[in-house]
């Protein structure tokens, strides 16, 4: 397999994809926009069509101060209460440059819990504060194995910190996951854009 370069022999100058290079594609399936919403739910389109689903959350702004964006999963009935086990760690730094930390956040992990899973930490409600996140859900229609998920997020925290959070876990069920719900830990989602993609 040969790479085709333009004229400066650098990787940034590749102008043709090598013929032997293969890979999947990502397809936008659904977009929802929050407006003082108590929940954002994706209840269709999560099926065996794709082995992986990616959810992108843009500028999620809460009505209440110091809240988390949280997620839960539906495993065949009408409730978003799949049993989950997870881990959660974060890194943060304040605007004044005086406080930093990197560590495990045991208050946001789950152990065989049906509670909502935190994705972010302490988003502020000031007009310029919001949170963003990417959540991966793997093989949700598989009926042999548990359903893994992982996320990375960043929040403009209510005390003027940036908090970069990492969460991963699994829904401890062999039932298919057919719905995903996003909420905030108190109040409502005043604004934000939520997108669901399928990966093939």
N, C-alpha and C positions, 0 to 999 in steps of 0.2 A: 504494500500500500504506500503510495507516494503522496506527500503533501505538496500542494501547489502554492507557492509563495508569489507575492507581487514582485517587488524589486529591492527590498531591503533585508531579505533573509531573516526576518523576525516572525515569531508566532503570531503577533498582532496583525501581520500582513497577509495571513491566509485568506485567499479569496474564493476558494472552492472547497466544499466538503469532500474529503476522501471517499471514493466509491465504496470502500469496505466498511465505512463507519455506520453503525446502526444504533438505534436507541428508541425509546418510547416517546410519546407525545403527551402533552397536557391539554385537557379540554375544559373550558369554562362551562359548567353545568347550570349554575344558578347564582343570582346576585340578590341580596336583600339589603335594604337601607333602613336603619333604625330611626325612629322618631318618637321619643318618649315611650319606648317599647319595654314591656316587662320581660319578654323573651324574644330571641330570634331562633326559629326552628327550621331545620332542613328535614323534611319528612317524606320526600320523594326523590328518586334518582340514586339512592344508595342501595346498590344491588350487586349482582355478580358481574356486571358489565366491566367493572374496573377492580383491580387488585389493590389499588391505593387511592384514597381520597385526600385531597389537601384543602384545608380551610384557611383563608386569608382574612384577617380582621384589620381594618384600616381606621385609624383615628377614632377609636371607641371612646366616647366622652360620657361619663356618668352624671346623673343628677345629684348624687350624694358624694361627699368627700371621703377619700381613703377607702376605696372599694377594690375588689378583685373582679376581673373577668373570669367566669367559671363555665365549665362545660359538663354536660352529662349525655348519656347515650341510651337509646331505646333498643331493647332486645326482644322485640316481637309483640309486646303488648302496647298499651296506650301510655305507659309511664316512662319517663326518662330517669331510670334508676338502676342501670346495670351495676353489678357488683364490681368494684375496682380496687386494685392495689397499685401503688405508685411511689415514685420518689420525686423530690423537688429540691433544687438548689438555685442559688442566685448570686449575682455580683452587683454591688451598688456603690454609688459615688455621689456626693452632694455638690451643689453648685459652688459652694465656698471652698471646695477642695480639702476640707478638714476631716471628712468621715468616709471611710471606704470599708468594704467587707466582701469576702467571698466565702460562702459556706452553705451547709445543708440547712434547709428550712423545714423542720419536722412538723411545724404547725400546718403545713400545706400538703403533706403527703397523706395517703390513704392506705388503710389496711383492711381489705375485705369490707369496703364501705359502699353504700349506695348513695352517699352524699355527692354534691357537685364537686368537680375537680377544679381547683384553682389553676389558672394559667398565668396570671399576672399578680402584681402586689401593689396595693395601696395607691391606686390612681387618684389624682386630685380632681376636684370639680371646678377649679379656676377655668376661665374662658379659654386659656391656651393649653390646658392639660388634657392628655388623652393617653391611650394605650394601643399597642399594635401586637399582633400575634400571628404565628403560623402553626397550625395543628395538622399532623399527619395521622390518618387512620388507615391501618393496614388490613387488607383482605376481610372486610366486614361481613361478607356472606359465607365465609367458611364455616362449616358446621362440625369440624373436627378439632380445631385448635382454638385457644383463647384469642382475643382481638387486641392487638398491640396498638398503642398510640404514643406519640411524643410531640412536644411543642417547644417553641422558643418564643419569648415575648420581650417587649420593652415597655416600660411605663414611666411617664412623667409623674412622679410621686407627689403626694400632697405637701410634703416638706421640702420640695425642690431637690429631689434626688432623681437620678436615672437608675432604674432597677431592671437589670437584664436577668430574666428567669428562665429556667430550664425544667421541664417536667416530662416524665415518661412513665408508662405503666401499661396495664392490660385490663381489659374487661374480662373477668373470670367467668366466662360463659362460652359454651359451644353453640349457643343459639346465634342466629344472624343478628348483626346490628343494622337496623334499618332507619334510624333517626338520630340526629344530633341537635342538641339544644344549647344555646349560649345565654347566660344571664350575668348580672352583676350581683355582688354579695349583699347589697342593699340598694333600695331605690330602683330607678329604671335606667335604661340606656337612652340618654338624650339624643345622641346621634352616633353614626358610625356606619361603615359599609362592610358587609360580610359576603365573601365569595366562596363557592364550592367548586373544586376542580376534580376531574377524574384523570388518573394517570394510567396510560396503557403502554 
